[in-house]
Amino acid sequence: MVPFSGWDMPLHYGSQIEEHHAVRRACGIFDVSHMLAVDVEGSAALAFLRALLANDAARLDHAGRALYACMLRDDGGVLDDLICYRRGDACYRLVVNAGTAEADLAWLRAHAGISGEAPEIRARRDLAMIAVQGPTAQATLATAIPAARELLAGLRPFHAAALAELFIARTGYTGEDGFEILLPAERAVALWNDLQSAGARPCGLGARDTLRLEAGMNLYGQDMDQSVSPLESGLAWTVDLSGERAFIGRDALTAIASPRAFLGLLLLDPGVLRAHQAVRTRHGEGVVTSGGFSPTLQRSIALARLPAGSVAGEEVTVDIRGRSLRARVVKPPFVRHGHAMVEL
Amino acid sequence: MNTPEELRYTSSHEWSRLEADGLVSVGITDHAQQALGDIVYLDLPQPGRKVSAGQDCAVVESVKAASDIYAPVAGEIVAANAELAAAPETVNSDPYGAWLFRIRPDNVADLDGLLDAGAYRQVAESESH
């Protein structure tokens, strides 16, 4: 068990690598109750979210759709990355990181009146969250919750639906098919046990990290934070600059002339890439933001912030304990749906 | 936690075994491999290198982190386990069979200054709580 943003969380339940493979090949479950759901409701909810998020909540054109977005400071620094679900006409749910939850709530409340009437903002600490991930996630979850079988079969990726007091989203942080289920905390243990009985393998923070790294997904606090913009964090695709929509941080983003690149590294020599290692490129120096060993590829991989002009295919060197090891710049993801997405 | 009685230990979780040929084999303890998690890479010292007691001379990388390995006694590195470097997971499955390197000690009696199994167990247990 390790402390994590005020929570005690298991790094693994035995073997991190076995847990990792379980998610790539079958089904793993994660207790992600440390993440906080924040409900935003009221007639002003949409206008409020359009002003607070760098992605455009108006893209959520029907109830059940989900959107990945960053919330920015005025200077474009990333306060948090989150998923915004539309639950109904004027009814949205944000799921935010544990480490930033308090600051997020304070920020949301401080800006509640930004678009006129203030929406109702409610922290849902009464909810627990379980992620069910892997190629057999749908069948496993249907076994654990028979009443959800049809709903699961019809639920499209990046969509969510309610089933009584369950909120079931087809989202995740692993690069596999899967679901994230929000439910009353007092029901979480029973669902966890039912999922285990249905064959799902409990997975800890360690596997969560190697899976998301292979999937090329950012970790807040490591790959980006308040000091960098989403444009230098591989998250330009989540920033909607179309039209005239005013949102916090927009002016700062449009002022960035030549953003640094944010790409993947595949280590060519033996060794392990780790966060903070220096990367030497023909364009200047960069830094590894997340690194580790990929159990699927059996190679070391990383996400790195590199000088402007860096592109996939270039060879760079990384300083590891005084030695200069060769790595190739690649475009993430490294792994998707169990398959390598980069040439080894 | 397995801590064989016939070995000597350091508080930094290396084990040492005096072999019949007078060399000292060095590895990491069962407690250490459990704490590190799945081991994926070993950075082993070059034979011929002189080391002092407590000097870092190898690195064990797990899925979690990189950990320095320290020479338990002063001497010369005479061998690194290349076979193990090709199958680092063996450190998890057989920590006391998986020697990382061998030292020709300057003074064999230095081994007597290391922890015995009972003393090491106390160190390991105090860290687990």
Contacts between the chains, C-beta under 8 A, distances in Angstrom:
chain1	res1	chain2	res2	distance
A	11	B	37	7.0
A	11	B	64	6.9
A	12	B	37	6.3
A	15	B	37	7.7
A	15	B	38	6.0
A	16	B	37	5.2
A	16	B	38	5.4
A	16	B	63	4.9
A	16	B	64	7.4
A	17	B	38	4.4
A	17	B	63	6.4
A	206	B	37	6.5
A	206	B	63	6.0
A	206	B	64	6.3
A	210	B	63	6.3
A	270	B	41	6.5
A	271	B	41	6.2
A	271	B	43	7.3
A	271	B	61	7.7
A	272	B	40	6.6
A	272	B	41	5.0
A	272	B	61	4.3
A	272	B	66	6.6
A	274	B	65	7.7
A	274	B	66	6.4
A	292	B	63	6.6
A	293	B	40	4.2
A	293	B	41	6.9
A	293	B	61	7.3
A	293	B	63	5.6
A	295	B	63	7.5
A	300	B	41	7.6
A	321	B	43	7.0
A	321	B	59	6.7
